[in-house]
Amino acid sequence: MTISLDGTDRIETDEMAERNEPSLDELFERLERMPVPEGYKVEIVEGTVFMSPQRNVHWQTIRRIVRALEDQCGMDVWVTSGVRIDFPGDDNGFAPDVAKFSDDATEGRPRHQDIEFIAEVVSKGTGVNDYGPKKAAYALAEIPVYVIADPYLGRCRVFTHPQDGDYKSDLTLAYGEPIDLTDTVVGITLATEEFPRD
């Protein structure tokens, strides 16, 4: 389900107040008062609200990625799933499926500047965001590693080396092939043979 909001162009906070357009915080406050169905994730991508259900295939993939991070980094690793984080670009308040923060990140509201790794699992209605506006925002935020797991195509896209608002490395791997991130800040090999398909 997609809800378009007025004013999808990016406007700085002071200008938003002058034009009576809500900030990201105000938009999320309004969304928190809405009856969002249980099991739905809510994000604002370029000023548009997206609500997407989390299906079992989606969750099982997320769980495997989080487990791999915990196995490598320990149970105290700061990893979130479905937690709002603001990103550069046009009114972007994302809730990444998996976000791993650096060891020296400070507690509190998660900041994109502290993220080392993001994984998104494609959902039917919002896959275009993962490959488009989210990829652009993650590159602009200089997220070192961005992985898209696509259960419909049975493959992963691995983006590394952000520079000048784009990723310089783009690797496509079929499910079953390991994702070797040992030469990145993440420092793991992510097994994909158990990633479920849809």
Disulfide bonds with the S-S distance in Angstrom:
none
